[in-house]
Every structure is written in structure tokens, then in C-alpha cells.
Amino acid sequence: MICEDAGKGYSSMYQDVKRCVPTEIDAINGAIVEQARRYNVPVPYNTLIVDLIHAIEESYEYRKQS
């Protein structure tokens, strides 16, 4: 079954974080946040996720040193 096999894999964003490379967060949730700002629509959860992933990306240099 496809669903059973999917449980054994990792999302591409998780793989990016593990490899310390930029994620596609801006193309996914970042686009939602950008449009929401444009139309003055609050999207606090999307904004939080974008901010958290950016914080993880900013930690790459420290993770690579250890």
C-alpha cells in the first residue's frame, strides 16, 4: 500500500534540514504569508511556521561546526 510505504520516508523539507541546505518554505508557506499580508489577512500559524523554518536554516552554520 502507498500509505504504508510513505511512513518509511521523510519529507523533502526534512531532508533539506538534515543536509543543512535551504528549504522550499518560502515557496510553500511563504507564498501564503506574502499574499495574506498583501490582502491584510491574518495567518498567524503560517507565519509562525515560516519563521521557525527560517530560524532552523539560520542555525545551519552552528550545526555544521559541531
Biopython code that builds the backbone (N, CA, C, O; Angstrom):
import numpy as np
from Bio.PDB.StructureBuilder import StructureBuilder

atoms = [
    (1, "MET", "N", (0.828, -1.180, 0.000)),
    (1, "MET", "CA", (0.000, 0.000, 0.000)),
    (1, "MET", "C", (0.878, 1.251, 0.000)),
    (1, "MET", "O", (1.939, 1.282, 0.623)),
    (2, "ILE", "N", (0.425, 2.256, -0.693)),
    (2, "ILE", "CA", (1.177, 3.502, -0.786)),
    (2, "ILE", "C", (1.292, 4.169, 0.584)),
    (2, "ILE", "O", (2.371, 4.633, 0.951)),
    (3, "CYS", "N", (0.215, 4.223, 1.334)),
    (3, "CYS", "CA", (0.238, 4.890, 2.643)),
    (3, "CYS", "C", (1.206, 4.198, 3.602)),
    (3, "CYS", "O", (1.892, 4.861, 4.380)),
    (4, "GLU", "N", (1.261, 2.896, 3.549)),
    (4, "GLU", "CA", (2.171, 2.168, 4.431)),
    (4, "GLU", "C", (3.618, 2.457, 4.049)),
    (4, "GLU", "O", (4.460, 2.629, 4.930)),
    (5, "ASP", "N", (3.921, 2.515, 2.765)),
    (5, "ASP", "CA", (5.271, 2.808, 2.311)),
    (5, "ASP", "C", (5.678, 4.242, 2.620)),
    (5, "ASP", "O", (6.845, 4.508, 2.910)),
    (6, "ALA", "N", (4.734, 5.159, 2.562)),
    (6, "ALA", "CA", (5.042, 6.574, 2.810)),
    (6, "ALA", "C", (5.549, 6.795, 4.225)),
    (6, "ALA", "O", (6.332, 7.717, 4.457)),
    (7, "GLY", "N", (5.131, 5.987, 5.157)),
    (7, "GLY", "CA", (5.562, 6.127, 6.539)),
    (7, "GLY", "C", (7.037, 5.853, 6.742)),
    (7, "GLY", "O", (7.597, 6.215, 7.777)),
    (8, "LYS", "N", (7.673, 5.222, 5.776)),
    (8, "LYS", "CA", (9.093, 4.881, 5.890)),
    (8, "LYS", "C", (9.992, 5.970, 5.325)),
    (8, "LYS", "O", (11.213, 5.899, 5.472)),
    (9, "GLY", "N", (9.414, 6.972, 4.685)),
    (9, "GLY", "CA", (10.205, 8.024, 4.059)),
    (9, "GLY", "C", (10.198, 9.301, 4.876)),
    (9, "GLY", "O", (9.568, 9.391, 5.929)),
    (10, "TYR", "N", (10.919, 10.286, 4.359)),
    (10, "TYR", "CA", (10.989, 11.593, 5.003)),
    (10, "TYR", "C", (10.623, 12.663, 3.985)),
    (10, "TYR", "O", (10.918, 12.527, 2.797)),
    (11, "SER", "N", (9.988, 13.711, 4.446)),
    (11, "SER", "CA", (9.614, 14.799, 3.547)),
    (11, "SER", "C", (10.861, 15.467, 2.988)),
    (11, "SER", "O", (11.933, 15.405, 3.591)),
    (12, "SER", "N", (10.714, 16.101, 1.841)),
    (12, "SER", "CA", (11.864, 16.767, 1.221)),
    (12, "SER", "C", (12.372, 17.899, 2.101)),
    (12, "SER", "O", (13.575, 18.160, 2.135)),
    (13, "MET", "N", (11.476, 18.574, 2.812)),
    (13, "MET", "CA", (11.920, 19.666, 3.670)),
    (13, "MET", "C", (12.747, 19.119, 4.845)),
    (13, "MET", "O", (13.753, 19.715, 5.229)),
    (14, "TYR", "N", (12.328, 18.011, 5.397)),
    (14, "TYR", "CA", (13.100, 17.385, 6.477)),
    (14, "TYR", "C", (14.482, 16.966, 5.963)),
    (14, "TYR", "O", (15.487, 17.135, 6.654)),
    (15, "GLN", "N", (14.520, 16.424, 4.756)),
    (15, "GLN", "CA", (15.794, 16.029, 4.165)),
    (15, "GLN", "C", (16.697, 17.246, 3.958)),
    (15, "GLN", "O", (17.906, 17.170, 4.179)),
    (16, "ASP", "N", (16.109, 18.367, 3.535)),
    (16, "ASP", "CA", (16.879, 19.602, 3.366)),
    (16, "ASP", "C", (17.491, 20.041, 4.692)),
    (16, "ASP", "O", (18.664, 20.407, 4.751)),
    (17, "VAL", "N", (16.702, 20.003, 5.737)),
    (17, "VAL", "CA", (17.180, 20.417, 7.064)),
    (17, "VAL", "C", (18.300, 19.484, 7.526)),
    (17, "VAL", "O", (19.307, 19.949, 8.059)),
    (18, "LYS", "N", (18.139, 18.196, 7.332)),
    (18, "LYS", "CA", (19.177, 17.240, 7.735)),
    (18, "LYS", "C", (20.477, 17.480, 6.967)),
    (18, "LYS", "O", (21.560, 17.266, 7.510)),
    (19, "ARG", "N", (20.382, 17.922, 5.708)),
    (19, "ARG", "CA", (21.569, 18.187, 4.886)),
    (19, "ARG", "C", (22.055, 19.626, 5.030)),
    (19, "ARG", "O", (23.058, 20.005, 4.425)),
    (20, "CYS", "N", (21.352, 20.427, 5.828)),
    (20, "CYS", "CA", (21.699, 21.844, 6.033)),
    (20, "CYS", "C", (21.711, 22.629, 4.721)),
    (20, "CYS", "O", (22.637, 23.392, 4.447)),
    (21, "VAL", "N", (20.674, 22.427, 3.924)),
    (21, "VAL", "CA", (20.512, 23.198, 2.691)),
    (21, "VAL", "C", (19.200, 23.975, 2.780)),
    (21, "VAL", "O", (18.313, 23.593, 3.543)),
    (22, "PRO", "N", (19.063, 25.056, 2.014)),
    (22, "PRO", "CA", (17.824, 25.840, 2.071)),
    (22, "PRO", "C", (16.600, 24.991, 1.733)),
    (22, "PRO", "O", (16.637, 24.139, 0.845)),
    (23, "THR", "N", (15.533, 25.243, 2.453)),
    (23, "THR", "CA", (14.277, 24.522, 2.216)),
    (23, "THR", "C", (13.418, 25.284, 1.213)),
    (23, "THR", "O", (13.768, 26.378, 0.769)),
    (24, "GLU", "N", (12.302, 24.688, 0.876)),
    (24, "GLU", "CA", (11.348, 25.333, -0.029)),
    (24, "GLU", "C", (10.233, 26.052, 0.743)),
    (24, "GLU", "O", (9.150, 26.277, 0.203)),
    (25, "ILE", "N", (10.498, 26.409, 1.998)),
    (25, "ILE", "CA", (9.475, 27.029, 2.839)),
    (25, "ILE", "C", (8.908, 28.309, 2.236)),
    (25, "ILE", "O", (7.709, 28.565, 2.350)),
    (26, "ASP", "N", (9.752, 29.115, 1.595)),
    (26, "ASP", "CA", (9.253, 30.371, 1.026)),
    (26, "ASP", "C", (8.300, 30.125, -0.138)),
    (26, "ASP", "O", (7.374, 30.907, -0.357)),
    (27, "ALA", "N", (8.517, 29.057, -0.876)),
    (27, "ALA", "CA", (7.638, 28.732, -1.999)),
    (27, "ALA", "C", (6.329, 28.105, -1.525)),
    (27, "ALA", "O", (5.326, 28.150, -2.237)),
    (28, "ILE", "N", (6.336, 27.537, -0.358)),
    (28, "ILE", "CA", (5.131, 26.864, 0.148)),
    (28, "ILE", "C", (4.371, 27.821, 1.072)),
    (28, "ILE", "O", (3.472, 28.532, 0.624)),
    (29, "ASN", "N", (4.726, 27.841, 2.347)),
    (29, "ASN", "CA", (4.020, 28.703, 3.303)),
    (29, "ASN", "C", (4.377, 30.167, 3.134)),
    (29, "ASN", "O", (3.562, 31.038, 3.438)),
    (30, "GLY", "N", (5.576, 30.454, 2.657)),
    (30, "GLY", "CA", (5.981, 31.843, 2.458)),
    (30, "GLY", "C", (5.081, 32.561, 1.459)),
    (30, "GLY", "O", (4.778, 33.742, 1.624)),
    (31, "ALA", "N", (4.661, 31.850, 0.432)),
    (31, "ALA", "CA", (3.763, 32.447, -0.562)),
    (31, "ALA", "C", (2.404, 32.773, 0.054)),
    (31, "ALA", "O", (1.792, 33.789, -0.276)),
    (32, "ILE", "N", (1.948, 31.919, 0.933)),
    (32, "ILE", "CA", (0.675, 32.170, 1.628)),
    (32, "ILE", "C", (0.802, 33.407, 2.503)),
    (32, "ILE", "O", (-0.072, 34.275, 2.494)),
    (33, "VAL", "N", (1.886, 33.485, 3.256)),
    (33, "VAL", "CA", (2.112, 34.631, 4.148)),
    (33, "VAL", "C", (2.209, 35.923, 3.337)),
    (33, "VAL", "O", (1.637, 36.944, 3.718)),
    (34, "GLU", "N", (2.921, 35.878, 2.240)),
    (34, "GLU", "CA", (3.078, 37.066, 1.395)),
    (34, "GLU", "C", (1.734, 37.563, 0.852)),
    (34, "GLU", "O", (1.446, 38.759, 0.897)),
    (35, "GLN", "N", (0.925, 36.652, 0.347)),
    (35, "GLN", "CA", (-0.383, 37.049, -0.179)),
    (35, "GLN", "C", (-1.308, 37.534, 0.941)),
    (35, "GLN", "O", (-2.080, 38.474, 0.752)),
    (36, "ALA", "N", (-1.226, 36.890, 2.098)),
    (36, "ALA", "CA", (-2.061, 37.297, 3.230)),
    (36, "ALA", "C", (-1.720, 38.719, 3.658)),
    (36, "ALA", "O", (-2.612, 39.512, 3.960)),
    (37, "ARG", "N", (-0.441, 39.038, 3.682)),
    (37, "ARG", "CA", (-0.040, 40.411, 4.025)),
    (37, "ARG", "C", (-0.562, 41.394, 2.993)),
    (37, "ARG", "O", (-1.031, 42.482, 3.328)),
    (38, "ARG", "N", (-0.472, 40.997, 1.752)),
    (38, "ARG", "CA", (-0.930, 41.870, 0.659)),
    (38, "ARG", "C", (-2.408, 42.235, 0.823)),
    (38, "ARG", "O", (-2.809, 43.364, 0.542)),
    (39, "TYR", "N", (-3.216, 41.268, 1.280)),
    (39, "TYR", "CA", (-4.652, 41.489, 1.418)),
    (39, "TYR", "C", (-5.088, 41.696, 2.868)),
    (39, "TYR", "O", (-6.278, 41.680, 3.182)),
    (40, "ASN", "N", (-4.101, 41.892, 3.743)),
    (40, "ASN", "CA", (-4.377, 42.168, 5.154)),
    (40, "ASN", "C", (-5.217, 41.071, 5.816)),
    (40, "ASN", "O", (-6.190, 41.343, 6.518)),
    (41, "VAL", "N", (-4.811, 39.834, 5.569)),
    (41, "VAL", "CA", (-5.485, 38.677, 6.155)),
    (41, "VAL", "C", (-4.522, 38.041, 7.163)),
    (41, "VAL", "O", (-3.401, 37.687, 6.798)),
    (42, "PRO", "N", (-4.932, 37.894, 8.401)),
    (42, "PRO", "CA", (-4.034, 37.293, 9.385)),
    (42, "PRO", "C", (-3.871, 35.781, 9.157)),
    (42, "PRO", "O", (-4.854, 35.053, 9.018)),
    (43, "VAL", "N", (-2.625, 35.334, 9.122)),
    (43, "VAL", "CA", (-2.320, 33.903, 9.009)),
    (43, "VAL", "C", (-1.208, 33.576, 10.017)),
    (43, "VAL", "O", (-0.081, 33.266, 9.631)),
    (44, "PRO", "N", (-1.540, 33.649, 11.298)),
    (44, "PRO", "CA", (-0.502, 33.511, 12.326)),
    (44, "PRO", "C", (0.217, 32.159, 12.323)),
    (44, "PRO", "O", (1.417, 32.108, 12.594)),
    (45, "TYR", "N", (-0.476, 31.085, 12.028)),
    (45, "TYR", "CA", (0.168, 29.774, 12.059)),
    (45, "TYR", "C", (1.129, 29.606, 10.889)),
    (45, "TYR", "O", (2.224, 29.069, 11.054)),
    (46, "ASN", "N", (0.727, 30.060, 9.719)),
    (46, "ASN", "CA", (1.617, 30.006, 8.562)),
    (46, "ASN", "C", (2.853, 30.877, 8.797)),
    (46, "ASN", "O", (3.975, 30.480, 8.482)),
    (47, "THR", "N", (2.631, 32.055, 9.348)),
    (47, "THR", "CA", (3.742, 32.961, 9.638)),
    (47, "THR", "C", (4.695, 32.329, 10.639)),
    (47, "THR", "O", (5.912, 32.409, 10.470)),
    (48, "LEU", "N", (4.162, 31.707, 11.673)),
    (48, "LEU", "CA", (4.988, 31.045, 12.676)),
    (48, "LEU", "C", (5.828, 29.943, 12.050)),
    (48, "LEU", "O", (7.021, 29.838, 12.336)),
    (49, "ILE", "N", (5.229, 29.130, 11.211)),
    (49, "ILE", "CA", (5.968, 28.031, 10.577)),
    (49, "ILE", "C", (7.095, 28.569, 9.710)),
    (49, "ILE", "O", (8.209, 28.047, 9.753)),
    (50, "VAL", "N", (6.824, 29.605, 8.926)),
    (50, "VAL", "CA", (7.865, 30.211, 8.091)),
    (50, "VAL", "C", (8.993, 30.728, 8.970)),
    (50, "VAL", "O", (10.166, 30.491, 8.680)),
    (51, "ASP", "N", (8.649, 31.424, 10.031)),
    (51, "ASP", "CA", (9.669, 31.968, 10.936)),
    (51, "ASP", "C", (10.483, 30.860, 11.605)),
    (51, "ASP", "O", (11.698, 30.992, 11.753)),
    (52, "LEU", "N", (9.831, 29.780, 12.008)),
    (52, "LEU", "CA", (10.545, 28.677, 12.653)),
    (52, "LEU", "C", (11.506, 27.986, 11.686)),
    (52, "LEU", "O", (12.636, 27.667, 12.054)),
    (53, "ILE", "N", (11.061, 27.758, 10.465)),
    (53, "ILE", "CA", (11.938, 27.112, 9.484)),
    (53, "ILE", "C", (13.110, 28.019, 9.134)),
    (53, "ILE", "O", (14.235, 27.546, 8.969)),
    (54, "HIS", "N", (12.853, 29.321, 9.021)),
    (54, "HIS", "CA", (13.964, 30.252, 8.772)),
    (54, "HIS", "C", (14.963, 30.228, 9.932)),
    (54, "HIS", "O", (16.171, 30.320, 9.711)),
    (55, "ALA", "N", (14.476, 30.106, 11.144)),
    (55, "ALA", "CA", (15.368, 30.028, 12.305)),
    (55, "ALA", "C", (16.216, 28.753, 12.248)),
    (55, "ALA", "O", (17.402, 28.773, 12.580)),
    (56, "ILE", "N", (15.609, 27.666, 11.831)),
    (56, "ILE", "CA", (16.359, 26.417, 11.676)),
    (56, "ILE", "C", (17.430, 26.590, 10.601)),
    (56, "ILE", "O", (18.572, 26.167, 10.778)),
    (57, "GLU", "N", (17.051, 27.213, 9.487)),
    (57, "GLU", "CA", (18.024, 27.442, 8.415)),
    (57, "GLU", "C", (19.182, 28.327, 8.885)),
    (57, "GLU", "O", (20.332, 28.118, 8.500)),
    (58, "GLU", "N", (18.866, 29.300, 9.709)),
    (58, "GLU", "CA", (19.913, 30.181, 10.232)),
    (58, "GLU", "C", (20.845, 29.452, 11.196)),
    (58, "GLU", "O", (21.965, 29.905, 11.432)),
    (59, "SER", "N", (20.398, 28.333, 11.753)),
    (59, "SER", "CA", (21.236, 27.568, 12.680)),
    (59, "SER", "C", (22.192, 26.628, 11.953)),
    (59, "SER", "O", (23.036, 26.007, 12.598)),
    (60, "TYR", "N", (22.088, 26.508, 10.655)),
    (60, "TYR", "CA", (22.938, 25.582, 9.904)),
    (60, "TYR", "C", (24.423, 25.795, 10.184)),
    (60, "TYR", "O", (25.160, 24.832, 10.401)),
    (61, "GLU", "N", (24.863, 27.047, 10.180)),
    (61, "GLU", "CA", (26.293, 27.302, 10.363)),
    (61, "GLU", "C", (26.772, 26.771, 11.708)),
    (61, "GLU", "O", (27.906, 26.305, 11.822)),
    (62, "TYR", "N", (25.917, 26.839, 12.730)),
    (62, "TYR", "CA", (26.298, 26.334, 14.051)),
    (62, "TYR", "C", (26.262, 24.816, 14.096)),
    (62, "TYR", "O", (27.092, 24.188, 14.753)),
    (63, "ARG", "N", (25.310, 24.234, 13.403)),
    (63, "ARG", "CA", (25.198, 22.775, 13.358)),
    (63, "ARG", "C", (26.359, 22.158, 12.602)),
    (63, "ARG", "O", (26.832, 21.077, 12.953)),
    (64, "LYS", "N", (26.818, 22.843, 11.565)),
    (64, "LYS", "CA", (27.943, 22.326, 10.767)),
    (64, "LYS", "C", (29.242, 22.346, 11.564)),
    (64, "LYS", "O", (30.137, 21.537, 11.319)),
    (65, "GLN", "N", (29.346, 23.275, 12.522)),
    (65, "GLN", "CA", (30.568, 23.399, 13.323)),
    (65, "GLN", "C", (30.687, 22.308, 14.375)),
    (65, "GLN", "O", (31.787, 21.994, 14.830)),
    (66, "SER", "N", (29.565, 21.736, 14.758)),
    (66, "SER", "CA", (29.621, 20.730, 15.836)),
    (66, "SER", "C", (29.742, 19.324, 15.322)),
    (66, "SER", "O", (29.799, 18.381, 16.110)),
]
sb = StructureBuilder()
sb.init_structure("model")
sb.init_model(0)
sb.init_chain("A")
sb.init_seg("    ")
for serial, (resi, resn, name, xyz) in enumerate(atoms, 1):
    if name == "N":
        sb.init_residue(resn, " ", resi, " ")
    sb.init_atom(name, np.array(xyz, "f"), 0.0, 1.0, " ", f" {name:<3s}", serial, name[0])
structure = sb.get_structure()
